[in-house]
Amino acid sequence: MTIGYRAILRLDRQSDALDVAERHLRDWLRRKAKRQNSGSRDWDWDGAGTYRLGGGAALQVVEHHDPREPATRRLYRFREENLQGAFVVSLYAISRATAREHQQSLMIETELEGVEADQALRGIKPPRLVGSILETENATDGAVALTGVPEVIRRGDVERVVAAIKDPSRTASVVVAASPGPEYDETWRDVVRTLTNDSVGITSKYVVYHDAMDELKCALPESHDVAAGQVRTFLPGVDWAHAEDGRRHRILGPQTLQRSLEQKNGKFFVAGPLQKRHAEVARRRSVERDLPPDLDRALKILRRAELENERRQRVQDRVAASAVRTEPMPVVQRQVEQADSTDSKWVTFGRQLLKRWLGKEGSGPGTLKELDQFIDEQRSTVSVAEEQLQEAAAREDELQEHLKQLQSNLEDLELEAAEAESARGAVAHEVTELRRRLIKAGQHDTFVAPIEDLWKDPENVEELVARISGNELFDRASHPATTYIEFTGDAKEAEEIDTRDDLGRFATALWDCVKVLHDYATLKRERGFAGGLHMYLTDDNAPGHKCSLQRHAARESESVENNSSWRAERVLPVPVSVDGSGELYMGAHFKPTRNKSVAPRMYYYDDLDATGKIYVGYIGMHLTNTLTN
């Protein structure tokens, strides 16, 4: 079971979380029954227990009352199967009337059975139950109000946005969308509403109208600014006293947003793929972060109660299904004088067993029947307990494997950070040495032009692909990279990387590879460099942007090239001017990061000598090889 969605809703003190949960869950299930043309009675329940609902769905209700706090904790776990798989929606309701804080809380989780975490995050939509609760209840996260639709911010209201961004107690993300212009205010609100459909309950959304933009600009530092037409997602724990913190809070630019806009009945909306990608970062954070202590404790208490109820139910089912029953033998009355001493001992022993296990003195057939049932129940209890221990051990093994993967990724990141720091130090030393030489040569006033903005790192891989596809215009002209580089691959495969990277690190690393290709192609086409890319990277006299040799492979391994199915994955699209079939094998590629779980790759074909272009046929997750297989 993999969680793909989790929302935490704190209710006000006047609310009763148990009553809110019960009312909204009943309404939600009644609507489900109506859509399935099923009788509402088939979707009803009364108190704790396990209920078989209409359409093959099931509901388990678990309750735990602690008179010492006092506190009541309740779990509703609803399971339903459809064409996409088996979904489980869990609604936790916690009421702690005397608690100092978080007296009334709800938590909603949705799980998808039999899939990996990434598939669950992409395949699960927020249950309509959440939107229903947010429509009628005052729900917050920390001090931030949670609503189903974006909140409009006009002049004089910006302080609410700033307070939400800076709130140290929030766990939800804050989405701030800045209007591109006064004529777009109303349309912008509708666009942002559809953009954030998949993050209902886990984000607080603000649409800043044009008349509040100047106020917003003054309120935010440059590192955390939200420019007109941008949508920025502020993760918890904002620290704008440090400019580098700004990198954590991703920006969705207007051009990327515009490419996903569609229109229906005169209204604009954001297409589904961008909705999923935009929501996935916030959803991953909400699922992977540690639960607040009060909810973590509630989860453990209810889970123990659920396991106990499950064990009891499974034992009852197993006992009821037992095909063999020990029927008492016909009793033949014997004369007392015929009873030998052996029979007397067995009768005494039997009475002792009945007294010990059942607490009864009698020894008739009915009592022996009770003893048989008792033994059967205890045997089933032990059997179910052993099964639950095995299930828990299997789950622990899964968690251990996941922990190993996380540790491996952490080691890769630490090594990559060390390499980056070493490279930064080498560049700083070189800059210092060049400056010293300029001063020694009497050219200390030499002007060095800054890097053009259009070569700045893209915000995400989607923007990178748009640049090298010629779709991202700069002053009505394509990006200079397209002079010698052309993307011929599948943009969807490239955009999948964005769902695994909430900091834009992979986009930066891949863009570094594009700069290498561009400078190499410029040197070869305009200054007559005679070698290939690998020679360019090793030639200290060849000027231009370069990367480590460890980040580039001139060809694939023999194991890949000799495996027909793996090789076929690397037969990628090119223009028919390059190959009449419209595709050819690409073995040369970049390995921009050490991350094993994502391991993005960029495959290319160097055709500078013929068509004057380098064709990038693939940007995406690691293709199959001996390691991934």
C-alpha positions in Angstrom: 0.0 0.0 0.0 1.5 3.3 -1.1 0.2 6.7 0.1 -0.1 9.2 -2.7 -2.0 12.0 -0.9 -2.2 13.3 2.6 -4.0 16.4 3.9 -3.9 17.7 7.5 -6.8 19.9 8.5 -6.9 21.7 11.9 -10.5 22.7 12.8 -11.5 25.6 15.1 -12.3 25.0 18.8 -16.0 25.3 18.2 -16.0 22.3 15.8 -16.2 18.6 16.7 -13.9 16.7 14.5 -15.8 13.4 15.1 -19.1 15.0 14.0 -17.5 16.8 11.0 -15.9 13.5 9.8 -19.1 11.5 10.3 -21.3 14.0 8.5 -19.1 14.6 5.5 -18.2 11.0 5.1 -21.9 10.0 5.0 -22.6 12.7 2.4 -19.6 11.6 0.3 -20.7 8.0 0.3 -24.3 8.8 -0.4 -23.1 10.7 -3.6 -21.1 7.6 -4.5 -24.1 5.4 -4.1 -26.2 7.7 -6.2 -23.5 7.7 -9.0 -23.5 3.9 -8.9 -27.3 3.7 -8.8 -26.9 1.7 -5.5 -29.3 2.0 -2.6 -28.1 4.4 0.1 -28.8 1.7 2.8 -26.1 -0.4 1.2 -23.7 2.4 2.0 -24.6 3.0 5.6 -23.0 2.0 8.9 -23.6 2.3 12.7 -20.6 2.5 15.0 -17.3 0.7 15.0 -17.0 -2.4 12.9 -16.4 -3.7 9.4 -19.1 -3.0 6.8 -19.6 -4.4 3.3 -21.0 -1.6 1.2 -22.5 -1.5 -2.3 -20.4 -2.1 -5.4 -17.9 -4.3 -3.6 -16.7 -1.4 -1.4 -15.9 -1.8 2.3 -15.7 0.5 5.3 -13.9 -0.2 8.5 -14.6 2.0 11.5 -12.2 1.9 14.5 -12.5 4.0 17.6 -10.3 4.5 20.6 -11.4 6.5 23.7 -8.9 7.5 26.3 -10.6 8.9 29.5 -7.3 10.0 30.9 -6.7 12.9 28.4 -9.7 12.8 27.7 -9.6 12.1 23.9 -11.5 10.2 21.3 -9.7 9.1 18.1 -11.6 7.5 15.2 -10.5 6.0 11.9 -12.7 5.5 8.9 -11.0 3.3 6.3 -12.8 3.1 2.9 -11.7 0.6 0.2 -12.9 0.6 -3.3 -11.8 -1.0 -6.6 -12.1 0.5 -10.1 -10.4 0.3 -13.4 -7.3 2.1 -12.1 -6.8 -0.3 -9.2 -7.7 -0.6 -5.5 -8.0 2.7 -3.7 -8.1 3.2 0.1 -9.2 6.5 1.6 -8.5 6.8 5.3 -10.1 9.6 7.4 -8.7 10.1 10.9 -10.7 12.3 13.3 -9.2 13.3 16.6 -11.0 15.2 19.3 -9.0 16.3 22.4 -11.2 18.9 24.2 -8.7 19.8 26.9 -5.5 19.9 24.8 -3.6 23.1 24.7 -3.5 23.1 20.9 -4.8 21.1 18.0 -8.0 20.2 19.9 -9.9 19.2 16.7 -8.0 17.6 13.8 -8.7 15.7 10.6 -6.2 13.8 8.4 -7.1 12.4 5.1 -4.9 9.9 3.3 -5.4 8.1 -0.1 -3.5 5.0 -1.0 -3.2 2.9 -4.2 -2.5 -0.7 -3.8 0.4 -2.5 -5.6 2.2 0.5 -7.1 5.4 2.4 -6.5 5.4 5.7 -4.7 5.9 7.8 -7.8 2.9 6.1 -9.5 0.7 6.7 -6.5 1.6 10.4 -6.4 0.7 10.8 -10.0 -2.3 8.4 -10.1 -4.2 9.6 -7.1 -6.5 12.6 -7.1 -7.6 14.4 -3.9 -10.8 12.8 -2.8 -13.9 15.0 -3.2 -14.4 14.5 0.5 -11.6 17.0 1.1 -13.2 19.7 -1.1 -16.5 19.2 0.6 -15.0 19.7 4.1 -13.1 22.8 3.0 -16.3 24.3 1.5 -18.1 24.4 4.9 -15.6 24.1 7.7 -13.0 26.5 9.0 -9.8 24.5 8.3 -6.3 25.8 8.9 -2.7 24.6 8.7 -0.7 26.4 11.3 -2.1 30.0 11.1 -2.8 29.6 7.3 -6.4 29.2 6.1 -7.0 26.2 3.8 -9.6 26.7 1.1 -10.8 24.7 -1.8 -10.4 27.6 -4.2 -7.7 30.3 -4.5 -8.1 33.4 -2.3 -8.0 36.7 -4.2 -5.5 39.3 -2.9 -6.2 43.0 -3.7 -4.4 46.1 -2.7 -4.1 46.2 1.1 -4.4 42.4 1.5 -0.8 41.5 0.7 0.2 41.2 4.4 -2.0 38.0 4.6 0.1 36.4 1.9 3.4 37.5 3.6 2.2 36.1 6.9 1.2 32.8 5.3 4.6 32.5 3.6 6.5 33.2 6.8 4.3 31.1 9.1 6.8 28.7 10.9 4.1 26.3 12.0 2.5 25.5 8.6 3.1 22.1 7.0 1.2 22.9 3.7 2.8 24.7 0.8 1.7 28.3 -0.1 1.1 28.9 -3.8 1.3 32.6 -4.9 0.2 33.5 -8.4 0.9 37.0 -9.6 -1.4 38.4 -12.2 0.2 39.1 -15.6 -1.9 42.3 -16.1 -5.2 44.0 -15.0 -7.0 42.7 -18.1 -6.2 39.1 -17.0 -7.2 39.2 -13.3 -10.4 37.2 -13.6 -9.0 34.8 -16.2 -5.9 34.4 -14.0 -8.0 33.3 -11.0 -9.7 30.5 -13.1 -6.4 29.4 -14.5 -4.8 29.1 -11.1 -7.9 27.3 -9.8 -7.5 24.5 -12.4 -3.7 24.5 -12.0 -4.1 23.6 -8.3 -6.9 21.1 -8.6 -4.6 18.2 -7.7 -3.2 20.0 -4.6 -6.5 20.8 -2.8 -6.1 20.4 0.9 -2.3 20.5 0.9 -1.7 24.0 -0.4 -2.9 27.4 0.5 -3.5 29.4 -2.8 -3.4 33.1 -3.3 -4.1 34.9 -6.6 -2.6 38.4 -6.4 -4.4 40.8 -8.7 -2.6 43.5 -10.6 -3.4 46.4 -8.3 -1.5 44.6 -5.4 1.6 43.7 -7.4 3.6 46.8 -6.4 2.8 46.1 -2.7 3.8 42.4 -3.2 7.1 43.4 -4.8 7.9 45.7 -1.8 7.0 43.0 0.7 9.2 40.2 -0.6 13.0 40.1 -0.9 14.4 39.7 -4.5 15.4 36.1 -3.8 11.8 35.2 -3.0 10.0 37.6 -5.4 7.0 36.6 -7.6 7.0 38.4 -10.9 4.0 39.1 -13.0 2.7 36.0 -14.7 4.6 33.6 -12.4 3.3 31.0 -10.0 5.6 30.3 -7.1 5.2 27.5 -4.6 6.7 28.3 -1.1 7.5 25.1 0.8 7.4 25.1 4.6 10.3 26.7 6.5 10.9 29.8 4.4 14.0 31.7 5.4 14.3 34.8 3.3 17.1 36.2 5.4 19.3 33.9 3.2 19.1 34.4 -0.5 20.0 30.8 -1.3 16.8 29.7 0.4 15.0 31.1 -2.6 16.1 28.1 -4.7 13.9 25.8 -2.7 10.7 27.5 -3.7 10.0 26.7 -7.3 8.7 29.1 -10.0 6.3 28.2 -12.8 7.0 30.7 -15.5 4.3 32.2 -17.8 5.6 30.6 -21.0 5.5 27.1 -19.4 2.0 27.8 -18.1 0.8 29.2 -21.5 1.9 26.1 -23.3 -0.5 24.0 -21.1 -3.5 26.3 -21.4 -6.6 25.0 -23.2 -10.0 26.7 -23.7 -13.5 25.4 -23.4 -16.8 27.3 -23.4 -14.8 30.5 -23.5 -12.8 29.8 -20.3 -9.2 28.9 -20.0 -8.0 26.0 -17.9 -4.7 24.2 -17.3 -4.4 20.7 -19.0 -4.1 17.7 -16.7 -0.4 16.8 -17.1 0.8 20.2 -15.8 -1.8 20.0 -12.9 -0.2 16.7 -11.9 3.4 17.9 -12.2 2.7 21.1 -10.3 0.9 19.3 -7.5 3.4 16.5 -7.2 6.2 18.5 -5.4 3.8 19.6 -2.6 2.2 16.2 -2.4 5.5 14.4 -2.1 6.5 16.8 0.7 3.2 16.2 2.6 3.5 12.4 2.3 7.2 12.1 3.1 7.5 14.6 6.0 7.2 13.5 9.6 3.8 13.8 11.0 3.1 16.3 13.8 3.5 14.5 17.2 -0.2 14.5 18.1 -1.2 12.9 14.7 1.7 10.5 14.9 0.5 9.3 18.3 -3.1 9.1 17.1 -2.0 7.0 14.1 -0.1 4.5 16.2 -3.0 4.2 18.7 -5.6 3.6 16.0 -3.3 1.3 14.1 -2.9 -0.9 17.2 -6.7 -0.9 17.7 -7.2 -1.7 14.0 -4.8 -4.7 14.2 -6.6 -6.0 17.3 -10.0 -5.7 15.5 -8.6 -7.3 12.4 -7.1 -10.1 14.4 -10.4 -10.7 16.2 -12.4 -10.7 13.0 -10.0 -13.0 11.2 -10.2 -15.4 14.1 -14.0 -15.4 14.1 -14.0 -16.0 10.4 -11.5 -18.9 10.7 -13.4 -20.5 13.5 -16.7 -20.2 11.7 -15.1 -21.7 8.6 -13.6 -24.7 10.3 -14.9 -27.8 8.5 -14.0 -30.3 11.3 -15.7 -30.2 14.6 -15.1 -32.6 17.4 -18.5 -34.1 18.3 -18.8 -35.6 21.8 -18.8 -39.4 21.8 -22.0 -41.1 23.0 -21.8 -41.5 26.7 -22.3 -45.1 27.9 -23.4 -45.2 31.5 -21.3 -47.7 33.4 -21.7 -49.1 36.7 -19.6 -47.2 39.3 -18.2 -50.4 40.4 -16.9 -51.1 36.9 -14.9 -47.9 36.7 -11.3 -48.7 37.1 -8.7 -46.5 38.6 -7.4 -45.4 35.1 -10.8 -44.1 34.0 -11.0 -42.2 37.3 -7.7 -40.5 36.7 -8.7 -39.4 33.2 -12.0 -38.1 34.4 -10.3 -36.1 37.2 -7.7 -34.7 34.7 -10.5 -33.7 32.3 -12.3 -31.9 35.1 -9.1 -30.1 35.9 -8.7 -29.0 32.3 -12.2 -27.7 32.2 -11.7 -25.8 35.5 -8.3 -24.4 34.3 -9.3 -23.2 30.8 -13.1 -22.6 31.1 -13.5 -22.0 34.8 -16.2 -24.6 35.0 -16.7 -27.5 37.3 -19.0 -29.6 35.0 -17.8 -32.3 32.7 -20.8 -33.1 30.5 -20.9 -33.2 26.7 -21.8 -29.5 26.4 -18.8 -28.5 28.5 -16.5 -30.6 26.4 -17.9 -28.9 23.3 -17.1 -25.5 24.8 -13.5 -26.7 25.4 -13.2 -27.9 21.8 -14.4 -24.5 20.6 -12.0 -22.7 23.0 -9.0 -24.8 21.7 -10.1 -24.1 18.1 -10.3 -20.3 18.8 -6.9 -20.2 20.5 -5.3 -22.2 17.7 -6.8 -19.7 15.2 -5.7 -16.7 17.3 -2.1 -18.0 17.3 -2.3 -18.7 13.5 -3.6 -15.2 12.8 -1.0 -13.6 15.1 1.8 -15.4 13.2 0.5 -14.2 9.9 0.3 -10.6 11.2 3.9 -10.9 12.4 5.0 -12.2 9.0 3.1 -9.3 7.3 4.8 -6.8 9.6 8.2 -8.4 8.9 7.6 -8.1 5.2 6.7 -4.5 5.6 9.8 -3.9 7.7 11.9 -5.5 4.9 10.3 -3.1 2.4 11.1 -0.1 4.7 14.7 -1.3 5.1 15.2 -1.5 1.3 13.7 2.0 1.0 16.1 3.2 3.7 19.0 1.7 1.9 18.0 3.5 -1.3 17.7 6.8 0.6 21.1 6.3 2.2 22.6 5.5 -1.2 21.1 8.6 -2.7 22.4 10.7 0.2 25.9 9.4 -0.4 25.6 10.3 -4.1 24.4 13.8 -3.2 27.2 14.3 -0.7 29.8 13.1 -3.2 28.3 15.3 -5.9 28.3 18.3 -3.6 32.0 17.6 -2.8 32.8 17.5 -6.5 30.9 20.7 -7.1 32.7 22.5 -4.2 36.0 21.3 -5.6 35.1 22.6 -9.0 34.0 25.9 -7.6 37.2 26.2 -5.7 39.3 25.5 -8.9 37.3 28.1 -10.9 37.7 30.7 -8.1 41.4 30.0 -8.0 41.6 30.4 -11.8 39.6 33.7 -11.7 42.0 35.0 -9.0 45.0 34.0 -11.0 43.7 35.6 -14.2 42.9 38.8 -12.4 46.4 38.9 -10.9 47.9 38.4 -14.4 45.7 41.2 -15.8 46.9 43.6 -13.1 50.5 42.6 -13.7 50.1 43.3 -17.4 48.6 46.7 -16.6 45.1 45.7 -17.8 43.3 45.8 -14.5 40.5 48.0 -16.0 39.7 45.4 -18.6 35.9 45.0 -18.8 34.4 41.5 -18.6 30.9 41.2 -19.8 28.4 39.5 -17.5 26.7 36.3 -18.6 23.6 37.0 -20.6 20.3 36.4 -18.9 19.1 34.0 -21.6 21.9 31.6 -20.6 20.6 31.5 -17.0 19.5 28.1 -15.7 16.0 27.1 -16.7 13.5 26.7 -13.9 12.7 23.2 -14.9 13.3 20.6 -17.6 10.2 21.5 -19.4 11.6 25.0 -19.9 14.9 23.6 -21.0 13.2 21.4 -23.7 11.2 24.4 -24.9 14.5 26.4 -25.3 16.2 23.8 -27.5 13.1 23.1 -29.4 12.7 26.7 -30.5 9.5 27.1 -28.6 10.8 29.5 -25.9 11.2 32.9 -27.5 13.6 35.6 -26.3 12.7 39.0 -27.7 10.8 37.2 -30.5 13.8 35.1 -31.4 14.7 31.5 -30.6 17.3 30.8 -28.0 20.9 30.9 -29.3 21.3 27.2 -28.4 19.1 26.3 -31.3 21.7 27.6 -33.8 23.5 24.2 -33.5 21.3 22.1 -31.2 17.9 20.6 -32.1 15.7 18.5 -29.8 14.0 15.7 -31.6 12.9 13.6 -28.6 9.7 13.2 -26.6 9.0 16.2 -24.4 6.8 14.1 -22.1 9.7 11.8 -21.2 11.9 14.8 -20.4 9.1 16.5 -18.3 8.9 13.4 -16.1 12.2 14.4 -14.5 10.5 17.5 -13.1 8.2 15.3 -11.0 11.3 13.9 -9.2 13.1 17.2 -8.6 11.6 19.9 -6.4 14.7 22.1 -6.5 15.4 22.2 -10.2 18.8 20.6 -9.7 18.4 18.2 -12.6 17.3 21.0 -14.9 20.5 22.9 -14.0 22.7 19.9 -14.6 21.1 19.1 -18.0 21.4 22.8 -19.0 25.1 22.6 -18.2 25.3 19.8 -20.8 23.5 21.9 -23.4 26.1 24.7 -22.8 28.8 22.2 -23.4 27.2 21.1 -26.7 26.7 24.7 -27.8 30.3 25.9 -27.1 31.7 22.8 -28.7 29.5 23.2 -31.8 30.4 26.9 -32.0 34.1 26.1 -31.8 33.8 23.4 -34.5 31.6 25.3 -37.0 33.1 28.8 -36.6 36.7 28.3 -35.6 37.5 25.0 -37.3 38.0 22.7 -34.3 38.8 19.3 -35.9 38.0 16.9 -33.1 34.9 15.4 -31.6 33.2 16.3 -28.3 35.3 14.0 -26.2 38.5 15.5 -27.6 37.1 19.0 -26.9 36.6 18.1 -23.2 40.2 16.9 -22.9 41.9 19.7 -24.9 43.0 22.5 -22.5 43.6 24.7 -25.5 40.0 24.4 -26.8 38.1 27.4 -25.2 34.5 27.0 -24.1 32.3 25.6 -21.4 33.1 22.1 -20.3 32.1 19.4 -18.0 33.9 16.6 -16.2 34.8 13.6 -18.3 32.9 11.4 -15.8 29.7 13.2 -17.0 30.1 12.2 -20.6 30.2 8.9 -22.4 31.2 8.8 -26.1 29.5 5.5 -26.6 27.4 2.9 -24.7 28.9 -0.2 -23.1 29.2 -3.4 -25.0 26.6 -5.1 -22.9 24.1 -2.4 -24.1 25.1 -2.4 -27.7 25.0 -6.2 -27.9 21.5 -6.4 -26.3 18.9 -5.9 -29.0 16.1 -4.7 -26.7 18.4 -2.3 -24.9 19.9 -1.0 -28.1 16.4 -0.5 -29.5 15.6 1.9 -26.7 18.5 4.1 -28.0 17.2 4.2 -31.6 15.9 7.8 -31.4 14.2 10.3 -33.8 16.2 12.5 -36.2 15.1 14.5 -39.3 14.9 12.5 -42.5 17.7 14.8 -43.9 20.0 13.0 -41.4 18.6 9.4 -42.0 15.9 8.5 -44.4 14.2 6.3 -41.7 13.7 9.2 -39.4 15.7 7.6 -36.6 19.1 6.2 -35.8 21.1 4.7 -32.9 22.5 7.2 -30.4 25.2 5.9 -28.0 26.8 9.1 -27.0 25.2 10.6 -23.9 25.6 12.8 -20.8 25.3 11.6 -17.2 24.8 14.9 -15.4 24.2 13.6 -11.9 25.0 10.7 -9.6 21.5 10.3 -8.4 20.7 6.5 -8.8 16.9 6.7 -8.3 16.4 9.2 -11.2 19.7 9.3 -13.0 18.6 11.6 -15.9 20.3 11.1 -19.2 20.8 13.2 -22.4 21.5 11.2 -25.6 22.6 13.0 -28.7 23.9 12.5 -32.3 26.7 14.8 -33.6 26.0 15.7 -37.2 27.9 19.0 -37.3 30.0 17.8 -40.3 27.0 17.1 -42.4 23.8 19.0 -41.5 25.6 21.4 -39.1 23.5 20.3 -36.1 23.7 18.2 -32.9 20.4 16.3 -32.5 19.3 15.6 -28.9 17.1 12.5 -29.3 16.4 11.8 -25.6 16.2 13.6 -22.3 14.7 11.5 -19.5 15.1 8.8 -16.9 17.9 6.3 -17.1 17.4 3.8 -20.0 17.7 0.1 -19.4 21.2 -1.4 -18.8 22.9 -3.9 -16.6 22.4 -1.7 -13.5 18.7 -0.9 -14.0 17.8 -4.4 -15.1 
